[in-house]
């Protein structure tokens, strides 16, 4: 018991940081799961636009399956509870919707297109 008290006293800032991070995670999860299912789905789909844009930036064109896998890995890390209850086919359908939105966004927004292209150009510059 004495060792535990000494550890807490010596590392109080880590303990407080851990407690705050856990509390924040619980609050975010509770707020998300309080939303109706349709709103939860919309939040996930909004986030998927970010995920597919990042995958496009990092991997470039012609790497569809790799981008899908990267987006899925990001999804599982971000939404593990949701990933456990939806099928991969449903996820792939949501990704297709996000890709359509991304393509429209890139066609209409030069800054977004430059952002995505900057990642592709950075990778290509070293070869």
C-alpha positions in Angstrom: 0.0 0.0 0.0 2.8 2.3 0.8 4.4 1.8 -2.6 1.1 2.8 -4.3 0.8 6.0 -2.3 4.4 6.9 -3.1 3.9 6.2 -6.8 0.8 8.5 -6.8 2.6 11.2 -4.9 5.6 11.1 -7.2 3.6 10.8 -10.4 0.5 12.9 -9.5 0.5 14.7 -12.8 0.4 11.4 -14.8 -2.5 10.2 -12.6 -4.5 13.4 -13.1 -3.8 13.4 -16.8 -5.0 9.8 -17.1 -8.2 10.5 -15.1 -9.0 13.6 -17.3 -8.4 11.6 -20.5 -10.6 8.7 -19.4 -13.3 11.2 -18.3 -13.2 12.9 -21.6 -13.4 9.6 -23.5 -16.4 8.6 -21.4 -18.1 11.9 -22.1 -17.5 11.7 -25.8 -18.8 8.1 -25.9 -21.9 8.8 -23.8 -22.7 11.9 -26.0 -22.3 9.9 -29.2 -24.4 6.9 -28.0 -27.2 9.2 -26.7 -27.7 10.4 -30.3 -30.4 8.6 -32.4 -29.0 5.9 -34.6 -29.6 8.0 -37.8 -27.5 10.9 -36.3 -24.8 8.5 -35.2 -24.6 7.1 -38.8 -24.4 10.7 -40.1 -21.5 11.5 -37.7 -19.6 8.4 -38.9 -20.3 9.3 -42.5 -19.0 12.9 -42.0 -15.9 11.5 -40.4 -15.5 9.0 -43.3 -15.1 12.0 -45.6 -12.0 13.0 -43.6 -10.7 9.4 -43.6 -11.0 8.9 -47.4 -9.5 12.3 -48.0 -6.5 11.5 -45.9 -6.2 8.1 -47.6 -6.3 9.8 -51.0 -3.7 12.3 -49.9 -1.3 9.6 -48.5 -1.8 6.9 -51.2 -2.8 8.7 -54.3 -4.8 7.3 -57.2 -5.0 3.7 -58.4 -4.8 2.3 -54.9 -8.4 1.7 -54.2 -8.1 -1.4 -52.0 -5.3 0.0 -50.0 -7.2 3.2 -49.4 -10.3 1.2 -48.3 -8.1 -0.8 -45.9 -6.5 2.3 -44.5 -10.0 4.0 -44.0 -11.2 0.8 -42.4 -8.3 0.7 -40.0 -8.8 4.3 -39.1 -12.6 3.6 -38.6 -11.9 0.6 -36.3 -9.6 2.8 -34.2 -12.0 5.7 -34.0 -15.3 3.8 -33.7 -14.6 0.3 -32.3 -18.1 -0.2 -31.0 -19.7 0.8 -34.3 -17.2 -1.3 -36.2 -18.3 -4.3 -34.1 -22.0 -4.0 -35.2 -21.8 -3.1 -38.9 -20.7 -5.3 -41.7 -17.7 -4.6 -43.9 -20.1 -4.4 -46.8 -22.0 -1.6 -45.1 -18.8 0.1 -44.3 -17.7 -0.2 -48.0 -21.0 1.3 -49.1 -20.5 4.3 -46.7 -16.9 4.7 -48.1 -18.3 4.8 -51.6 -20.7 7.6 -50.6 -17.8 9.5 -48.9 -15.7 9.0 -52.0 -18.4 10.6 -54.2 -18.6 13.5 -51.7 -14.8 13.8 -51.8 -14.6 13.9 -55.6 -17.3 16.6 -55.7 -15.5 18.6 -53.0 -12.1 18.3 -54.8 -13.7 19.4 -58.1 -15.3 22.4 -56.5 -12.7 23.5 -54.0 -9.2 24.3 -55.2 -7.8 24.4 -51.7 -9.0 20.9 -50.9 -7.6 19.6 -54.2 -4.2 21.3 -53.4 -4.2 19.7 -49.9 -4.7 16.2 -51.4 -2.2 16.8 -54.2 0.4 18.0 -51.7 0.5 14.6 -50.1 0.8 12.8 -53.4 3.5 15.3 -54.6 5.5 14.9 -51.4 5.6 11.1 -51.8 6.5 11.3 -55.5 9.3 13.9 -55.0 11.6 11.4 -53.3 11.5 8.8 -56.1 
